[in-house]
Amino acid sequence: MKTAIVTAASRGIGLAVAQMLAHRGYRIIGSYAHNHEAARHAEELLGNNSVLLQANHAERTQTYRFAEEVAKRTNQVNCIICNAGITVRHSFTETTDEEWDSMMEVGLNAHIILLRKLFPLIQPHSRIIFTGSAMGCYPHATVLGYGVVKGAIHAAVKNLVKVFEPLQTTVNAVAPGFVDTEWQLNKPAEVRENICRKTAIHRFATVEETAAAYAFCIDNEFVNGSIINVDGGYNYQ
């Protein structure tokens, strides 16, 4: 059985991608930060001896511990979904050093650490997929740090292809626009309406539509170093 690692796998895009992989026969080893109930529910949905391990990737020691736990549970990794990320909705001048560092740590640094630590387990012809964002392509209206982190993820994808070339393992990113996750569903109606006006399809994506882009990256072995935009024709202007 193939093994897939999925960070932030208990809800939202991470859970939808983990379910897609489970349906394809992968065993999932995922991480989650805090919500034990959501993690238990996700494990029930995933089956196939899948497990979610608590790891707050804002804490580097927990990322290292998660990598160690993965290595104890499997001797091969066939797919890594680098999905974890956070945002801090403060203005540029009000964002603290700690908040900036946390956004960078969860979104980028933790995943670079995981790839480095798990490198000996990654099998030839594996798939590595980051969760980027349309906000790494367009200016983010409210959170500079989030857009910068996602832009850095996009750059990392372009450079990591050379690292994984000897393994013929592809590295890509899916850059969603606005997706109906719990976070987005809780936004005020006027904010959601404004986003829909800027999106050519005039709605938010479903998590299933977004997960389909990850499936495309898995199925097409010639897609490599790509940022797959799934934003419904979003234009920030």
Salt bridges, closest charged atoms under 4 A:
GLU69 OE2 - LYS72 NZ 3.48
GLU69 OE1 - ARG73 NE 3.72
GLU99 OE1 - HIS90 ND1 3.04
GLU105 OE1 - ARG60 NH2 2.80
GLU165 OE1 - LYS162 NZ 3.81
ASP180 OD1 - ARG192 NH1 2.93
GLU182 OE1 - ARG11 NH1 3.11
GLU209 OE2 - ARG203 NH2 2.72
ASP219 OD1 - ARG24 NH1 2.69
